[in-house]
Structure formats: structure tokens, C-alpha cells
Amino acid sequence: MVLNCTERNANKRLIITWLTLLMLTLVSVFFVEAATAYSISNNVISGVLVCFIVALKGRLVIDNLIGLRLANKNIRGVMLSYFYVLPLLIALGIIFPDIIVNMTSLGS
């Protein structure tokens, strides 16, 4: 089976995306493992960096693996918003845990 130029480029893009996802996963594991040995401020920094990596990985998956780069903008926007809003909320919970506890507790 002979692949034409477009199919080879698509396969190359998929392989590069997959390898990038693996590399980003290894980087996030490194951040978490390195932070557990140090202070709380390092845990906050590594947690925020991991949230950023999750958003980046979500964008790569949506654009390159699922193929929504050229899809309807509304559908793509909803999918991307999940990977932007959720890591942002988690990062805010990591940075400001006391404020989140006070906002969500029922009483004193």
C-alpha cells in the first residue's frame, strides 16, 4: 500500500502529536515528583504548571487527534473550554485553598 503525500503528512502529524503528548506527560510527572520532596510553594508551582500542561494536552488532542481544528467553531469552542476552564479552576483551588474553603463551607 502506497501512501500519497497528504496521507504521509497526516501520519507524521499524528505521530508528532502522540510523541508530544508523551513528553508532556513525562514533564508533568517530573514536576509532581520533584515537588513532593520540597516545600508547599513548590507544590503550588508544580500544580499550576501541571494544570497548564493539561490545557495544552487537551488542545493537542482536540485539534490533532479528534480532528476538530476545522470543525464548527461552536463545537470546537465547547470542547476547548473544558480544557481551559477546568484546569483554571483547579489552579485557583491550589493557589487559594482557604478562600475556596470559606466560599464553599456551610458554616463557621
C-alpha positions in Angstrom: 0.0 0.0 0.0 1.5 3.3 -1.1 0.6 6.5 0.8 0.3 9.7 -1.0 2.0 12.9 0.2 -1.1 14.1 2.1 -1.5 10.8 4.0 2.1 10.7 4.9 1.9 14.3 6.3 -1.2 13.4 8.3 0.5 10.3 9.7 3.6 12.3 10.6 1.5 14.9 12.3 -0.3 12.2 14.4 3.0 10.6 15.4 4.5 14.0 16.4 1.3 14.8 18.4 1.4 11.5 20.1 5.1 11.9 21.0 4.5 15.4 22.2 1.7 14.1 24.5 4.0 11.5 25.9 6.7 14.1 26.5 4.3 16.5 28.2 3.1 13.6 30.4 6.6 12.9 31.5 7.3 16.5 32.2 4.2 16.8 34.4 5.2 13.6 36.3 8.6 15.1 36.8 7.1 18.3 38.2 4.8 16.4 40.7 7.5 14.0 41.8 10.1 16.9 42.3 7.6 19.0 44.2 6.6 16.3 46.8 10.2 16.4 48.1 10.2 20.2 48.7 8.1 22.9 50.3 4.4 23.8 49.8 5.3 26.7 47.5 6.9 24.2 45.1 3.7 22.1 45.3 1.7 25.2 44.2 4.0 26.0 41.4 4.1 22.4 40.1 0.3 22.1 40.4 -0.2 25.2 38.3 2.3 24.0 35.7 0.6 20.7 35.5 -2.8 22.4 35.0 -1.2 24.4 32.2 0.1 21.2 30.7 -3.3 19.6 30.9 -4.8 22.5 29.0 -2.1 22.2 26.3 -2.6 18.5 26.0 -6.3 18.9 25.7 -5.8 21.4 22.8 -3.4 19.0 21.1 -5.9 16.1 21.4 -8.9 18.2 20.2 -7.1 19.7 17.3 -4.9 16.9 16.0 -6.3 13.6 17.3 -10.0 14.2 17.3 -9.7 16.5 14.3 -11.8 19.4 15.4 -9.4 22.0 14.1 -11.6 22.7 11.1 -14.9 21.7 12.7 -17.8 24.0 13.6 -16.4 26.8 15.8 -19.1 26.4 18.4 -18.5 22.7 18.8 -14.7 23.2 19.0 -15.2 26.1 21.4 -17.2 24.0 23.8 -14.6 21.2 23.7 -11.7 23.6 24.2 -13.5 25.5 27.0 -13.5 22.3 29.1 -9.7 22.1 28.9 -9.3 25.8 29.7 -11.9 26.3 32.4 -11.3 23.1 34.4 -7.5 23.4 34.8 -8.0 27.1 35.6 -10.5 26.3 38.4 -8.1 23.6 39.7 -5.2 26.0 39.7 -7.2 28.6 41.6 -8.1 25.9 44.1 -4.4 25.1 44.5 -3.3 28.8 44.8 -6.2 30.0 47.1 -7.3 27.0 49.1 -8.5 28.9 52.1 -10.7 31.2 50.1 -12.3 28.3 48.3 -13.0 26.5 51.6 -14.6 29.7 53.0 -16.7 30.1 49.9 -18.0 26.5 49.9 -18.5 25.8 53.6 -21.9 25.9 55.1 -21.0 27.4 58.5 -18.2 28.5 60.7 
